[in-house]
């Protein structure tokens, strides 16, 4: 529910800005996020997805015998710790944004 509310907020901002006339120099205006909390949330979500991609790539490297099991486990553990803190941040920011929307 929190994720849906956050996505609705992003979509409404995007829709408002897509209706505006934009020149070549103002393209950056279309992708601006409404406030600092939304910027931080967007970055945290992107980091979470990047970590998912990295863990997947490590799994592929292990499967193709490009890295050892020891390296795989060490890197996955390191990335999992980062992802844990990243997801905590996402959850807290979503709660904050949900309170802001209500």
C-alpha angles and dihedrals in degrees: 000000000000092000091050092051091049092049090048089054092051091047093050091051091047092049092049091051096043090060090059123091109251128196126205093266095049100057089111089063090068094060100043114124117227100242145355094268091056091048090051091047093050092049092048092050091048090050090051091053092045090054090050089053091048093051090049091051090050089052090052091048091051092048091051090047093242091129134027125250089249093056091044094052093045093050095043090051091050093048093045091057090051090047092051093056090042092054092048088054091048091051093048093047092048090053090049092049092046090054088049091053094051 
